[in-house]
Amino acid sequence: MRMFNTYLAFEIDRPSNRIIIKIIDTETKEVIRQIPPEEMLRIMHNIDELLGLLVDERV
């Protein structure tokens, strides 16, 4: 069954310090799904940059 040919990988996105979960196909090593998606990470990084322009200090 294809459902069992996957594994989870956990990573930390260093700029945002958030956990990324990837579902990876064991045969092809292809990322099937990423949580949060790459597009969402880019949006979060852009928002962080904009907030950095507005506020001098980050917590």
mmCIF file of the N, C-alpha and C atoms, coordinates in Angstrom:
data_MODEL
# 
_entry.id   MODEL 
# 
loop_
_atom_site.group_PDB 
_atom_site.id 
_atom_site.type_symbol 
_atom_site.label_atom_id 
_atom_site.label_alt_id 
_atom_site.label_comp_id 
_atom_site.label_asym_id 
_atom_site.label_entity_id 
_atom_site.label_seq_id 
_atom_site.pdbx_PDB_ins_code 
_atom_site.Cartn_x 
_atom_site.Cartn_y 
_atom_site.Cartn_z 
_atom_site.occupancy 
_atom_site.B_iso_or_equiv 
_atom_site.pdbx_formal_charge 
_atom_site.auth_seq_id 
_atom_site.auth_comp_id 
_atom_site.auth_asym_id 
_atom_site.auth_atom_id 
_atom_site.pdbx_PDB_model_num 
ATOM 1   N N  . MET A 1 1  ? 0.835  -1.174 0.000  1.00 0.00 ? 1  MET A N  1 
ATOM 2   C CA . MET A 1 1  ? 0.000  0.000  0.000  1.00 0.00 ? 1  MET A CA 1 
ATOM 3   C C  . MET A 1 1  ? 0.886  1.245  0.000  1.00 0.00 ? 1  MET A C  1 
ATOM 4   N N  . ARG A 1 2  ? 0.595  2.182  -0.848 1.00 0.00 ? 2  ARG A N  1 
ATOM 5   C CA . ARG A 1 2  ? 1.420  3.372  -1.009 1.00 0.00 ? 2  ARG A CA 1 
ATOM 6   C C  . ARG A 1 2  ? 1.476  4.214  0.268  1.00 0.00 ? 2  ARG A C  1 
ATOM 7   N N  . MET A 1 3  ? 0.456  4.187  1.065  1.00 0.00 ? 3  MET A N  1 
ATOM 8   C CA . MET A 1 3  ? 0.403  5.002  2.263  1.00 0.00 ? 3  MET A CA 1 
ATOM 9   C C  . MET A 1 3  ? 1.568  4.691  3.211  1.00 0.00 ? 3  MET A C  1 
ATOM 10  N N  . PHE A 1 4  ? 2.062  3.473  3.197  1.00 0.00 ? 4  PHE A N  1 
ATOM 11  C CA . PHE A 1 4  ? 3.120  3.086  4.114  1.00 0.00 ? 4  PHE A CA 1 
ATOM 12  C C  . PHE A 1 4  ? 4.519  3.259  3.525  1.00 0.00 ? 4  PHE A C  1 
ATOM 13  N N  . ASN A 1 5  ? 4.620  3.745  2.314  1.00 0.00 ? 5  ASN A N  1 
ATOM 14  C CA . ASN A 1 5  ? 5.929  3.970  1.695  1.00 0.00 ? 5  ASN A CA 1 
ATOM 15  C C  . ASN A 1 5  ? 6.405  5.405  1.918  1.00 0.00 ? 5  ASN A C  1 
ATOM 16  N N  . THR A 1 6  ? 6.099  5.945  3.082  1.00 0.00 ? 6  THR A N  1 
ATOM 17  C CA . THR A 1 6  ? 6.499  7.313  3.392  1.00 0.00 ? 6  THR A CA 1 
ATOM 18  C C  . THR A 1 6  ? 7.110  7.369  4.783  1.00 0.00 ? 6  THR A C  1 
ATOM 19  N N  . TYR A 1 7  ? 7.818  8.449  5.027  1.00 0.00 ? 7  TYR A N  1 
ATOM 20  C CA . TYR A 1 7  ? 8.309  8.722  6.369  1.00 0.00 ? 7  TYR A CA 1 
ATOM 21  C C  . TYR A 1 7  ? 8.269  10.220 6.625  1.00 0.00 ? 7  TYR A C  1 
ATOM 22  N N  . LEU A 1 8  ? 8.326  10.598 7.884  1.00 0.00 ? 8  LEU A N  1 
ATOM 23  C CA . LEU A 1 8  ? 8.294  11.997 8.275  1.00 0.00 ? 8  LEU A CA 1 
ATOM 24  C C  . LEU A 1 8  ? 9.705  12.480 8.565  1.00 0.00 ? 8  LEU A C  1 
ATOM 25  N N  . ALA A 1 9  ? 9.966  13.706 8.161  1.00 0.00 ? 9  ALA A N  1 
ATOM 26  C CA . ALA A 1 9  ? 11.237 14.359 8.484  1.00 0.00 ? 9  ALA A CA 1 
ATOM 27  C C  . ALA A 1 9  ? 10.895 15.690 9.154  1.00 0.00 ? 9  ALA A C  1 
ATOM 28  N N  . PHE A 1 10 ? 11.578 15.979 10.245 1.00 0.00 ? 10 PHE A N  1 
ATOM 29  C CA . PHE A 1 10 ? 11.359 17.223 10.973 1.00 0.00 ? 10 PHE A CA 1 
ATOM 30  C C  . PHE A 1 10 ? 12.604 18.092 10.831 1.00 0.00 ? 10 PHE A C  1 
ATOM 31  N N  . GLU A 1 11 ? 12.378 19.362 10.509 1.00 0.00 ? 11 GLU A N  1 
ATOM 32  C CA . GLU A 1 11 ? 13.470 20.324 10.370 1.00 0.00 ? 11 GLU A CA 1 
ATOM 33  C C  . GLU A 1 11 ? 13.089 21.610 11.079 1.00 0.00 ? 11 GLU A C  1 
ATOM 34  N N  . ILE A 1 12 ? 14.071 22.445 11.332 1.00 0.00 ? 12 ILE A N  1 
ATOM 35  C CA . ILE A 1 12 ? 13.809 23.770 11.886 1.00 0.00 ? 12 ILE A CA 1 
ATOM 36  C C  . ILE A 1 12 ? 14.232 24.802 10.859 1.00 0.00 ? 12 ILE A C  1 
ATOM 37  N N  . ASP A 1 13 ? 13.305 25.686 10.530 1.00 0.00 ? 13 ASP A N  1 
ATOM 38  C CA . ASP A 1 13 ? 13.605 26.797 9.633  1.00 0.00 ? 13 ASP A CA 1 
ATOM 39  C C  . ASP A 1 13 ? 14.332 27.848 10.452 1.00 0.00 ? 13 ASP A C  1 
ATOM 40  N N  . ARG A 1 14 ? 15.624 28.017 10.212 1.00 0.00 ? 14 ARG A N  1 
ATOM 41  C CA . ARG A 1 14 ? 16.449 28.885 11.046 1.00 0.00 ? 14 ARG A CA 1 
ATOM 42  C C  . ARG A 1 14 ? 15.998 30.349 11.068 1.00 0.00 ? 14 ARG A C  1 
ATOM 43  N N  . PRO A 1 15 ? 15.667 30.958 9.930  1.00 0.00 ? 15 PRO A N  1 
ATOM 44  C CA . PRO A 1 15 ? 15.280 32.380 10.008 1.00 0.00 ? 15 PRO A CA 1 
ATOM 45  C C  . PRO A 1 15 ? 14.050 32.625 10.881 1.00 0.00 ? 15 PRO A C  1 
ATOM 46  N N  . SER A 1 16 ? 13.059 31.748 10.818 1.00 0.00 ? 16 SER A N  1 
ATOM 47  C CA . SER A 1 16 ? 11.827 31.967 11.580 1.00 0.00 ? 16 SER A CA 1 
ATOM 48  C C  . SER A 1 16 ? 11.772 31.122 12.846 1.00 0.00 ? 16 SER A C  1 
ATOM 49  N N  . ASN A 1 17 ? 12.692 30.178 12.983 1.00 0.00 ? 17 ASN A N  1 
ATOM 50  C CA . ASN A 1 17 ? 12.751 29.282 14.142 1.00 0.00 ? 17 ASN A CA 1 
ATOM 51  C C  . ASN A 1 17 ? 11.470 28.448 14.274 1.00 0.00 ? 17 ASN A C  1 
ATOM 52  N N  . ARG A 1 18 ? 10.889 28.058 13.141 1.00 0.00 ? 18 ARG A N  1 
ATOM 53  C CA . ARG A 1 18 ? 9.669  27.254 13.119 1.00 0.00 ? 18 ARG A CA 1 
ATOM 54  C C  . ARG A 1 18 ? 10.003 25.826 12.704 1.00 0.00 ? 18 ARG A C  1 
ATOM 55  N N  . ILE A 1 19 ? 9.172  24.904 13.158 1.00 0.00 ? 19 ILE A N  1 
ATOM 56  C CA . ILE A 1 19 ? 9.346  23.500 12.803 1.00 0.00 ? 19 ILE A CA 1 
ATOM 57  C C  . ILE A 1 19 ? 8.692  23.242 11.453 1.00 0.00 ? 19 ILE A C  1 
ATOM 58  N N  . ILE A 1 20 ? 9.402  22.512 10.598 1.00 0.00 ? 20 ILE A N  1 
ATOM 59  C CA . ILE A 1 20 ? 8.892  22.111 9.282  1.00 0.00 ? 20 ILE A CA 1 
ATOM 60  C C  . ILE A 1 20 ? 8.775  20.596 9.290  1.00 0.00 ? 20 ILE A C  1 
ATOM 61  N N  . ILE A 1 21 ? 7.624  20.113 8.854  1.00 0.00 ? 21 ILE A N  1 
ATOM 62  C CA . ILE A 1 21 ? 7.390  18.672 8.764  1.00 0.00 ? 21 ILE A CA 1 
ATOM 63  C C  . ILE A 1 21 ? 7.294  18.324 7.280  1.00 0.00 ? 21 ILE A C  1 
ATOM 64  N N  . LYS A 1 22 ? 8.059  17.325 6.872  1.00 0.00 ? 22 LYS A N  1 
ATOM 65  C CA . LYS A 1 22 ? 8.021  16.875 5.478  1.00 0.00 ? 22 LYS A CA 1 
ATOM 66  C C  . LYS A 1 22 ? 7.613  15.413 5.429  1.00 0.00 ? 22 LYS A C  1 
ATOM 67  N N  . ILE A 1 23 ? 6.699  15.095 4.523  1.00 0.00 ? 23 ILE A N  1 
ATOM 68  C CA . ILE A 1 23 ? 6.315  13.713 4.256  1.00 0.00 ? 23 ILE A CA 1 
ATOM 69  C C  . ILE A 1 23 ? 7.071  13.312 3.000  1.00 0.00 ? 23 ILE A C  1 
ATOM 70  N N  . ILE A 1 24 ? 7.904  12.280 3.110  1.00 0.00 ? 24 ILE A N  1 
ATOM 71  C CA . ILE A 1 24 ? 8.829  11.914 2.040  1.00 0.00 ? 24 ILE A CA 1 
ATOM 72  C C  . ILE A 1 24 ? 8.570  10.483 1.594  1.00 0.00 ? 24 ILE A C  1 
ATOM 73  N N  . ASP A 1 25 ? 8.576  10.278 0.282  1.00 0.00 ? 25 ASP A N  1 
ATOM 74  C CA . ASP A 1 25 ? 8.433  8.945  -0.310 1.00 0.00 ? 25 ASP A CA 1 
ATOM 75  C C  . ASP A 1 25 ? 9.732  8.176  -0.074 1.00 0.00 ? 25 ASP A C  1 
ATOM 76  N N  . THR A 1 26 ? 9.634  6.982  0.494  1.00 0.00 ? 26 THR A N  1 
ATOM 77  C CA . THR A 1 26 ? 10.839 6.221  0.826  1.00 0.00 ? 26 THR A CA 1 
ATOM 78  C C  . THR A 1 26 ? 11.577 5.720  -0.410 1.00 0.00 ? 26 THR A C  1 
ATOM 79  N N  . GLU A 1 27 ? 10.861 5.477  -1.503 1.00 0.00 ? 27 GLU A N  1 
ATOM 80  C CA . GLU A 1 27 ? 11.510 4.949  -2.710 1.00 0.00 ? 27 GLU A CA 1 
ATOM 81  C C  . GLU A 1 27 ? 12.202 6.034  -3.519 1.00 0.00 ? 27 GLU A C  1 
ATOM 82  N N  . THR A 1 28 ? 11.515 7.147  -3.751 1.00 0.00 ? 28 THR A N  1 
ATOM 83  C CA . THR A 1 28 ? 12.056 8.191  -4.618 1.00 0.00 ? 28 THR A CA 1 
ATOM 84  C C  . THR A 1 28 ? 12.732 9.322  -3.855 1.00 0.00 ? 28 THR A C  1 
ATOM 85  N N  . LYS A 1 29 ? 12.554 9.354  -2.519 1.00 0.00 ? 29 LYS A N  1 
ATOM 86  C CA . LYS A 1 29 ? 13.069 10.428 -1.662 1.00 0.00 ? 29 LYS A CA 1 
ATOM 87  C C  . LYS A 1 29 ? 12.464 11.785 -2.025 1.00 0.00 ? 29 LYS A C  1 
ATOM 88  N N  . GLU A 1 30 ? 11.328 11.771 -2.708 1.00 0.00 ? 30 GLU A N  1 
ATOM 89  C CA . GLU A 1 30 ? 10.626 12.992 -3.110 1.00 0.00 ? 30 GLU A CA 1 
ATOM 90  C C  . GLU A 1 30 ? 9.765  13.492 -1.953 1.00 0.00 ? 30 GLU A C  1 
ATOM 91  N N  . VAL A 1 31 ? 9.756  14.813 -1.765 1.00 0.00 ? 31 VAL A N  1 
ATOM 92  C CA . VAL A 1 31 ? 8.897  15.412 -0.748 1.00 0.00 ? 31 VAL A CA 1 
ATOM 93  C C  . VAL A 1 31 ? 7.479  15.425 -1.291 1.00 0.00 ? 31 VAL A C  1 
ATOM 94  N N  . ILE A 1 32 ? 6.595  14.690 -0.625 1.00 0.00 ? 32 ILE A N  1 
ATOM 95  C CA . ILE A 1 32 ? 5.206  14.610 -1.050 1.00 0.00 ? 32 ILE A CA 1 
ATOM 96  C C  . ILE A 1 32 ? 4.425  15.813 -0.540 1.00 0.00 ? 32 ILE A C  1 
ATOM 97  N N  . ARG A 1 33 ? 4.669  16.173 0.712  1.00 0.00 ? 33 ARG A N  1 
ATOM 98  C CA . ARG A 1 33 ? 3.986  17.313 1.311  1.00 0.00 ? 33 ARG A CA 1 
ATOM 99  C C  . ARG A 1 33 ? 4.887  17.927 2.368  1.00 0.00 ? 33 ARG A C  1 
ATOM 100 N N  . GLN A 1 34 ? 4.781  19.239 2.495  1.00 0.00 ? 34 GLN A N  1 
ATOM 101 C CA . GLN A 1 34 ? 5.539  19.968 3.511  1.00 0.00 ? 34 GLN A CA 1 
ATOM 102 C C  . GLN A 1 34 ? 4.577  20.841 4.290  1.00 0.00 ? 34 GLN A C  1 
ATOM 103 N N  . ILE A 1 35 ? 4.737  20.852 5.610  1.00 0.00 ? 35 ILE A N  1 
ATOM 104 C CA . ILE A 1 35 ? 3.882  21.653 6.464  1.00 0.00 ? 35 ILE A CA 1 
ATOM 105 C C  . ILE A 1 35 ? 4.782  22.526 7.335  1.00 0.00 ? 35 ILE A C  1 
ATOM 106 N N  . PRO A 1 36 ? 4.708  23.836 7.313  1.00 0.00 ? 36 PRO A N  1 
ATOM 107 C CA . PRO A 1 36 ? 3.953  24.649 6.378  1.00 0.00 ? 36 PRO A CA 1 
ATOM 108 C C  . PRO A 1 36 ? 4.591  24.604 4.987  1.00 0.00 ? 36 PRO A C  1 
ATOM 109 N N  . PRO A 1 37 ? 3.786  24.863 3.957  1.00 0.00 ? 37 PRO A N  1 
ATOM 110 C CA . PRO A 1 37 ? 4.319  24.827 2.588  1.00 0.00 ? 37 PRO A CA 1 
ATOM 111 C C  . PRO A 1 37 ? 5.409  25.887 2.367  1.00 0.00 ? 37 PRO A C  1 
ATOM 112 N N  . GLU A 1 38 ? 6.235  25.651 1.362  1.00 0.00 ? 38 GLU A N  1 
ATOM 113 C CA . GLU A 1 38 ? 7.347  26.555 1.042  1.00 0.00 ? 38 GLU A CA 1 
ATOM 114 C C  . GLU A 1 38 ? 6.853  27.985 0.790  1.00 0.00 ? 38 GLU A C  1 
ATOM 115 N N  . GLU A 1 39 ? 5.716  28.121 0.123  1.00 0.00 ? 39 GLU A N  1 
ATOM 116 C CA . GLU A 1 39 ? 5.166  29.449 -0.170 1.00 0.00 ? 39 GLU A CA 1 
ATOM 117 C C  . GLU A 1 39 ? 4.822  30.187 1.133  1.00 0.00 ? 39 GLU A C  1 
ATOM 118 N N  . MET A 1 40 ? 4.272  29.451 2.089  1.00 0.00 ? 40 MET A N  1 
ATOM 119 C CA . MET A 1 40 ? 3.918  30.057 3.375  1.00 0.00 ? 40 MET A CA 1 
ATOM 120 C C  . MET A 1 40 ? 5.173  30.493 4.132  1.00 0.00 ? 40 MET A C  1 
ATOM 121 N N  . LEU A 1 41 ? 6.235  29.707 4.057  1.00 0.00 ? 41 LEU A N  1 
ATOM 122 C CA . LEU A 1 41 ? 7.493  30.103 4.703  1.00 0.00 ? 41 LEU A CA 1 
ATOM 123 C C  . LEU A 1 41 ? 8.029  31.399 4.106  1.00 0.00 ? 41 LEU A C  1 
ATOM 124 N N  . ARG A 1 42 ? 7.961  31.515 2.771  1.00 0.00 ? 42 ARG A N  1 
ATOM 125 C CA . ARG A 1 42 ? 8.417  32.743 2.124  1.00 0.00 ? 42 ARG A CA 1 
ATOM 126 C C  . ARG A 1 42 ? 7.598  33.941 2.580  1.00 0.00 ? 42 ARG A C  1 
ATOM 127 N N  . ILE A 1 43 ? 6.281  33.754 2.679  1.00 0.00 ? 43 ILE A N  1 
ATOM 128 C CA . ILE A 1 43 ? 5.414  34.845 3.141  1.00 0.00 ? 43 ILE A CA 1 
ATOM 129 C C  . ILE A 1 43 ? 5.775  35.239 4.569  1.00 0.00 ? 43 ILE A C  1 
ATOM 130 N N  . MET A 1 44 ? 5.992  34.243 5.435  1.00 0.00 ? 44 MET A N  1 
ATOM 131 C CA . MET A 1 44 ? 6.354  34.536 6.825  1.00 0.00 ? 44 MET A CA 1 
ATOM 132 C C  . MET A 1 44 ? 7.685  35.281 6.901  1.00 0.00 ? 44 MET A C  1 
ATOM 133 N N  . HIS A 1 45 ? 8.659  34.889 6.067  1.00 0.00 ? 45 HIS A N  1 
ATOM 134 C CA . HIS A 1 45 ? 9.957  35.579 6.064  1.00 0.00 ? 45 HIS A CA 1 
ATOM 135 C C  . HIS A 1 45 ? 9.782  37.030 5.617  1.00 0.00 ? 45 HIS A C  1 
ATOM 136 N N  . ASN A 1 46 ? 8.949  37.241 4.586  1.00 0.00 ? 46 ASN A N  1 
ATOM 137 C CA . ASN A 1 46 ? 8.721  38.606 4.097  1.00 0.00 ? 46 ASN A CA 1 
ATOM 138 C C  . ASN A 1 46 ? 8.035  39.460 5.157  1.00 0.00 ? 46 ASN A C  1 
ATOM 139 N N  . ILE A 1 47 ? 7.064  38.885 5.854  1.00 0.00 ? 47 ILE A N  1 
ATOM 140 C CA . ILE A 1 47 ? 6.391  39.628 6.923  1.00 0.00 ? 47 ILE A CA 1 
ATOM 141 C C  . ILE A 1 47 ? 7.375  39.974 8.029  1.00 0.00 ? 47 ILE A C  1 
ATOM 142 N N  . ASP A 1 48 ? 8.228  39.028 8.397  1.00 0.00 ? 48 ASP A N  1 
ATOM 143 C CA . ASP A 1 48 ? 9.241  39.301 9.428  1.00 0.00 ? 48 ASP A CA 1 
ATOM 144 C C  . ASP A 1 48 ? 10.163 40.443 9.007  1.00 0.00 ? 48 ASP A C  1 
ATOM 145 N N  . GLU A 1 49 ? 10.540 40.465 7.731  1.00 0.00 ? 49 GLU A N  1 
ATOM 146 C CA . GLU A 1 49 ? 11.399 41.550 7.236  1.00 0.00 ? 49 GLU A CA 1 
ATOM 147 C C  . GLU A 1 49 ? 10.686 42.887 7.305  1.00 0.00 ? 49 GLU A C  1 
ATOM 148 N N  . LEU A 1 50 ? 9.416  42.906 6.907  1.00 0.00 ? 50 LEU A N  1 
ATOM 149 C CA . LEU A 1 50 ? 8.642  44.146 6.965  1.00 0.00 ? 50 LEU A CA 1 
ATOM 150 C C  . LEU A 1 50 ? 8.465  44.628 8.391  1.00 0.00 ? 50 LEU A C  1 
ATOM 151 N N  . LEU A 1 51 ? 8.227  43.717 9.307  1.00 0.00 ? 51 LEU A N  1 
ATOM 152 C CA . LEU A 1 51 ? 8.105  44.089 10.715 1.00 0.00 ? 51 LEU A CA 1 
ATOM 153 C C  . LEU A 1 51 ? 9.427  44.628 11.235 1.00 0.00 ? 51 LEU A C  1 
ATOM 154 N N  . GLY A 1 52 ? 10.526 44.070 10.757 1.00 0.00 ? 52 GLY A N  1 
ATOM 155 C CA . GLY A 1 52 ? 11.842 44.554 11.165 1.00 0.00 ? 52 GLY A CA 1 
ATOM 156 C C  . GLY A 1 52 ? 12.096 45.978 10.700 1.00 0.00 ? 52 GLY A C  1 
ATOM 157 N N  . LEU A 1 53 ? 11.514 46.354 9.568  1.00 0.00 ? 53 LEU A N  1 
ATOM 158 C CA . LEU A 1 53 ? 11.646 47.724 9.095  1.00 0.00 ? 53 LEU A CA 1 
ATOM 159 C C  . LEU A 1 53 ? 10.828 48.696 9.940  1.00 0.00 ? 53 LEU A C  1 
ATOM 160 N N  . LEU A 1 54 ? 9.702  48.218 10.454 1.00 0.00 ? 54 LEU A N  1 
ATOM 161 C CA . LEU A 1 54 ? 8.821  49.077 11.234 1.00 0.00 ? 54 LEU A CA 1 
ATOM 162 C C  . LEU A 1 54 ? 9.263  49.185 12.692 1.00 0.00 ? 54 LEU A C  1 
ATOM 163 N N  . VAL A 1 55 ? 9.815  48.117 13.217 1.00 0.00 ? 55 VAL A N  1 
ATOM 164 C CA . VAL A 1 55 ? 10.197 48.076 14.625 1.00 0.00 ? 55 VAL A CA 1 
ATOM 165 C C  . VAL A 1 55 ? 11.687 47.795 14.717 1.00 0.00 ? 55 VAL A C  1 
ATOM 166 N N  . ASP A 1 56 ? 12.391 48.538 15.533 1.00 0.00 ? 56 ASP A N  1 
ATOM 167 C CA . ASP A 1 56 ? 13.835 48.370 15.639 1.00 0.00 ? 56 ASP A CA 1 
ATOM 168 C C  . ASP A 1 56 ? 14.218 47.137 16.437 1.00 0.00 ? 56 ASP A C  1 
ATOM 169 N N  . GLU A 1 57 ? 13.417 46.752 17.431 1.00 0.00 ? 57 GLU A N  1 
ATOM 170 C CA . GLU A 1 57 ? 13.751 45.627 18.281 1.00 0.00 ? 57 GLU A CA 1 
ATOM 171 C C  . GLU A 1 57 ? 12.838 44.450 17.998 1.00 0.00 ? 57 GLU A C  1 
ATOM 172 N N  . ARG A 1 58 ? 13.417 43.258 18.029 1.00 0.00 ? 58 ARG A N  1 
ATOM 173 C CA . ARG A 1 58 ? 12.636 42.031 17.912 1.00 0.00 ? 58 ARG A CA 1 
ATOM 174 C C  . ARG A 1 58 ? 12.735 41.284 19.238 1.00 0.00 ? 58 ARG A C  1 
ATOM 175 N N  . VAL A 1 59 ? 11.671 40.662 19.590 1.00 0.00 ? 59 VAL A N  1 
ATOM 176 C CA . VAL A 1 59 ? 11.632 39.927 20.857 1.00 0.00 ? 59 VAL A CA 1 
ATOM 177 C C  . VAL A 1 59 ? 12.168 38.542 20.662 1.00 0.00 ? 59 VAL A C  1 
# 
